């Protein structure tokens, strides 16, 4: 487990920096001691091995110490944010104990322990748990995570120690992490990729940097100040970071940008390589199976390479494998993936069967271990019989038009046929120029008539993914208001 790696580095290199939290350096020796203190403090709460504790804490260092201590006690952990009163209710209902700061939402009728300043002082000043390797089995439940729920209700996955450890170790391979790695954490631990990647950096003996960023400009300055070598971003976050780079920002000599959660338009990747990154890695996966393919800076546009421990097939509706270049449903399998949802047996039957995971995406095999992801099956737009990915349309817009944000969906016209709708936020050009550039973006597609709608914002979830249902509702409301006016 990660705490044992921290203890190893603390013994071998006690003054090496494990974390930089709001500019404060924390050594491996200090972090290892604090993990043992928190283990001792949580032991008094009487949590049984195999139980689940939900953690709500804004302070990343305290949050992380709680997760590591719970793992040593063989207690599964899950994380939630203060603003998730409704979204986290089902998650908290599955927990045996809620540990949270006083301002966090806590489920009723649940055992609750408040993370107060007084309690933290007692823990940090208390006794250390025995410095020995924690016991535990590979099948111990260790982490409860959520899917993003962009097309519906989020689902919950309970990961075993074996699966969680394997995912963390895969990050070390995926990013070639070493003791010189300096990873900038920009998203909360509710995003499992953030937690497992950060744990991987510590296992490799590197440094994790974190701060409360009020703007993308602050992120850029931290990249420079902390000599960051790795950062994980969603495409929209990368776009905002590039837009906010200070005039005096000097491109780092060694920065790998990992893009997750969606495709990155070619223009965005080119700008990132010119101004920010020495390497870009676009990962394709899911919470259920985080590593399926990777696409690097030199890869063909849109083509990911299937990772060596993964088997991928493209199949028809009857699960018959399709030949190369024929689009169909993607399915994948590996020995390190989740096996089902704890709260949705119907979705488990639909997405996990016969040893395969079906991520819900449509794609095509383009060559040996080469996969093109066309789009999500439940998000594809059916325009005159042609299936189009909204993500692809959004990428075309971002390649041709200067807008703060964009979202694509469809709406039925008076004849009952679906037409493309493009929602834009704060376009930087006049109406006619905007329409001309969008027409250029779509010039090679057979879309027929489409609509351009201006919105104040594109609805996105906590990790920046577009909430497609809310987007479609916002576009329909804007079009109805326009028709009335």
N, C-alpha and C positions, 0 to 999 in steps of 0.2 A: 504494500500500500504506500501511498505518497509520503505519509509521515515517516516511514522507515527510510526512504530515500533522503528526506530532509535531515534525519538523524545521521545518516552516513556522511553527507556533505558537511554537516556540523562537526563531525569528528575529524574528518580529513582536512577541511578548509573552513575553520570556524568563523573567520572574519569575512569570508566571501559573501557578497550581497545577494540575498534571495529576493527581496522586494524593495521597490522604491515607491512608497505610498505618500502622495502629496509632497514629494520632494524629500521625504525622510527615508534614509536607508535603513533597512532591517537585515541583519546578518542571518546566515543559516543557524548559527548557534542560538541567537535570540529566538528565532522562529521555532526551532526545535524545543527549546525550553517552554515557550508559550503554548505549543501544542500539548505538552505534557501537563501544564497548569490547567488548560481548558478540559483536558481529559479528566483530571481530578475533580474539577468543578462540576462537570456534567455527570460524573459518576454518582454524585450525591442526589441527583434527581431520580434515580432508580429506574432508568429506562432499561427494559429488557432487550436482550439480543434479538434481532429480527423485527423490532418495532420501527416505526417511521416518525421522524421529527421534521417539522417544517420550520425553516429559518427565514426570518424577515429582518434584514439588517443592512443599513446603508453603508456602514463602515466596512470596506472590503476586507481589511485585515482581520477584524473581529469575525466577520462572516466566514472567512476562510478557516480561521482557527476552530470555529464551531463545527464546520463540515469535517475537518480532519479529525477532531476529537470524537465526533459521532462515529466516524468510520472505525477508529480504534476500539470503540465500544461495541462494534458490530451492529450499529443502529443505522438504518437507511435514512438518508437526508433528502430534502427537496428545498428549493429556494423560491421565494416570491417577493414581489416589489410592493412598496407602500401603496401605490395607486391602483392595485389590482383587487379592489373590494369585491367586485362581481366575478371577474375572471378566475380568481384564486379560490373561490368558495368551495368548488368541488375538490380541488387539490387539498385544501386544509381539512376537509371532511374525512379524508383518507388517512390523516396523520394521528398519531397517538399523543403527540405533544407539539405545541406551537411555541417556538422561541422567537420573540420579536421585540424590537424596540417599541416604546410606549405609543408612538404615533402610527404604528402599523395596524392595519385591519387584522383582527383575530376572530376566527369563527366561533360562534356561540356553541355552548355545550361541549367545548373542547378544553382539555387540560392546557393551561397556558402558563408560560414562565416569561416574565418581562426582563428584557435586557436593559437594565437601568445602569447609570453611571456607578452607583453604589455596588451593584453586583459585579460589574466589571473590575472595579478596584479590588474587591475581595478575591476575584479569580486571578488577576495578574499578580497579586501579592501573596497568593496561597501556595500550597505545597504542589510539587511536581509529581505526576504519576510515575510509576516505575519505568526506568529507561530500558525497556526490553522490546523485542519484536512482538507486535500484537498478534494474538492468535486469531484464527478465523478460517473458514472454508471458502473455496472458490465459488460455491453456489450460494453464499450469503447474499441476501438482497442488500444493496449498498447505495443505490441512488434512484430516486423517483423523478422522472422528467416528463415534460409535456410536449406534444406536437404543437406547431404554430397555430393551427386552426384557421388558416386564411379562407378556407372554403366552407367552414362549418365549425362545430364544436371541437375544441382541442381534446386530445385523448392522452391517456397516461401510460407510461412505460416504466416498469420496475426492473432495473438492471442488476444483474448479479455482479459480484466482485470480479469474476473472470472476464465478463464482457467489458465492464468499465475499465479494468486494467489493460485489456487488449486495445481498446480504443485509445487510451492514453499513450501506450507504447507505439501505436500506429502514427500518432502525431509526431513522435520523435523521428520516425522514418520519413514521414511525409515532408517534413520541413528540414530534415537533416540538422536537428537541434544539437547543440554542444554547450559547453560551459561558457562560451563567448556569446551565446544567444541572449538578446535583450528584447523581450516581447512586450508590446504596449497593449494593455487590456482596455478596450473601449466599450464593451457591452457587459451587462450584469451576468451573474452566474445563473440566472434563469435561462440563458442561452447555453445549452449544454456544450456546444463547440467552444465557447469561451472558457468554461470550467475545465474541460478535458485538455485543451491546448495549454492553458496556464499550468495545470498540473504536470503536463509533459515537460514544460520548460524547467520546472523545479526538479523533476526526476533527472533531467540531463545536466543539472547543476548550473543553469543559466539564471537570468534575472527577469522578474516580471515588474513592469512599471504600471502605475495606476494613479489616476487623479479624478476629481469631479470636473468634467470639462463643460464649461458654459458655452463654448463655441468650437467650431471646427478649426478656427485659428489657434486656439489653445492646444488642440491636438497636434497641429503642425509644429508649434514651438516645443512641445514635449518630445516629439520625434527627434528634433535637433538636439535638445538639451540632454536627453537620456541616451543618445546614440542608439536609437531603436533599430533592431535588425529584422523584426517581424511584426506585422500588424494584420489582424483579420477585420475585413470590412464587408458590408453589403454594398451592392453597386450604387445605391442612392447615397450612402454615406461616403463612398469614394468620390462621387461627383461633387458633393458638398465640400469635402476636404480640398479638392483641387480648386474649386471656386474661391476658397478662402485663404489660399496660401499667401502669406505675407510677401510684399514686394522684395524683401531682403532674404527670402527663404532660399537656402542653398541646397540643391539636390543631394541627398545622402549618398555616400559611396556604396553602401551595402544595405539595402532595404528590400525585403521581400514582402509584397502585398498579397495576402490571400483573400480571394473574393468568394463568398459563400452566399447561399440564399437566392441565387438567380444569375442569369446570363449577363455579361458585361458587354455593352456595345463596343464595336471595334474602335470607334473614335475615342471613347472613354479610356480604353486600354492604351491606345497610342499616346494620349495626353499624359496618362499616369506614368508610362515608361519615359517620356520626355522630361517630366518635371519632378517625379517623386521616386519611382521604383527602379531598382536594378533587375528585379525579377517579379513577374506576376504569376500566381498560381490560381486557377479557377477550379474549385472543387465541386463535384456533383455528388450529392448524397442526400440523406434524410436523417431525422432524429432516430429512426428505427435502424438505420444502416448508414453511418456518416461518411464512409469512404467507398465510392463506387468507381468514379473516374477522376482524372485530373487533366487539366489543360494548361499548359505553360505559355510563356510569352511567344515562343517560336512555333507553337502548335497551329495547325490549320484552323481557320475561323470556325468555331462551333463544334469542333471534333475533339472529344475527350478520349483519353487512353484508359482502358479498363485496368484497374490496379491489380498487381500480381496475385493477390489472395482472393480475388473476386471472380465469380463466373456470371456472365450476363447473357441473356437471350432476349430476342424480340419475338413476340408471339402474337397469334391472332386471337379472336374471341373464344376459341376452343382450346387455347393453350398449345397450339401447334407452332413450333418454331418456323419463322419466316426466313426466306433467303436474304442475302445482303441487299441493301438499298431499298427494301420494302418496309414502309413504316408500320409499326404495330405497338402493342403494349410492351413496355420494358419490364423484365423481371430479373432479379439478381439474387445470389446466395453466397454465403461465406460462413465460416465456422464462428465468426464473432459478430452476430447480429441479434437484435431483439427478436423475440418469438411471438409477441402478441401484446394486446392492450389489457390492462387489468380492469377496465371499466366499460369495455365495448366489445362483447363477443361477436357481434355481427360484423364489425369492422375487422376484427381479427380473422374471421373466416374469409373475408373478401381480400385482405391484403397479405395474409400469410397462409400458404397451403403448399403441400407436397415439398416442403423444404425450401420454398422460394419466397422472397419478399417482392410484392408488387407495389412500387412507389406511386402508381397512379399517373405516370408520365408516358407520353408517346415518343418513340424514337425510331432510329434505323441504324443498323450496323453498316459501317462504311468501309471496313477492312479488318484485318487481323487485330483484335482487341481495340477497335476504334468504334466509338458510339457517338452519334449525334442525338441530342435531346431536343425534340421539336417543341414540346410544351406539355403542360399538365392536361390529362385527358378530361378532367372535370372543369377545366378553364378554357379549353379551345373554343374559339368562335366559329360557328357554322355559318359561313357567308356564301349563300348560293350553292351549297354543297361542298365548298372548299373549307377545310379545317385550318384555321389560322391561330397561331399562338399570340396572345396579347402581349407577352413579354417580348416577342420578336418585333411586334409593331411599336412598342414603347422604345425599343432599342433603335429602330429606324428614325423615330422622331428625335431622340437625343443626339443622333448622328448629324441631323440636319437643322435643328431648331434650338435656339437659346431659350430654354424655359427652366424654371426652378424645379418643377416636377411634372410628371406625365403619367397618365393611366389610361389603358384602353379596355373597352368592353363592347357589348353590342346591345341594341334595342330593336324591338319590333316596330316596323312602320305600319301605315294604315292598311296595307295589304297582308299583314301578318308575317312579313319576311324580316329576317335579322339584318341589320345594317351596323357597320362599325361606328363607334363613338370614341372620339379622342378627347380626353379631359386634360387641359394644360393649366399650369399655375404660374402666374407672373411672367408671361412671355415678354422678351426684351425687345420685340419689334412690333411695328404697326400691324393692323388687321390684315391688310392685303399681302404684306410681306410674310406674315405668319402663314396664311393660307397657301401662298406660293411655295414656301419651303416644305410644308407638309405634303403638298402635291408632289414635289420632287422626291420626298422620302418614300412615297407610296407608288412611284411611277412604274415600277416593275411588277406590281401586284394587280390582280384583277379583283378590286374591292367593290366596284360599282359606286353608288353614292355613299358618302360617309359624312359624319357630323363632327364639328369641332366645338367643344364647350369649355368655357373658362370657369374654373372652380377656385375657391380660396385655398383649398388644400386637398391632397390625395389621402384618403383614409388608409393609414398603415398601422400595423400592430406594434408591439413593444420592440421587436427586432427589426422593424423597418419594412416588412413585407406588406404589399398591398392587400387590403381586405376586399376581395373581389365583390362580395355581396353588397357591402356598404358603398363601394364605388358605383356599382350599377344603380343603386337606389339614389345616390346623389346626382348622378347624370340624368336619371329619369325625372327627378324633381326639377333640375335646372332646365331641362327641355320643356317640361310642362309649363313652367313659369314663363319661358320665352314665348311659347305658343299663345299664352294668354295675353302677353304684352304686345 
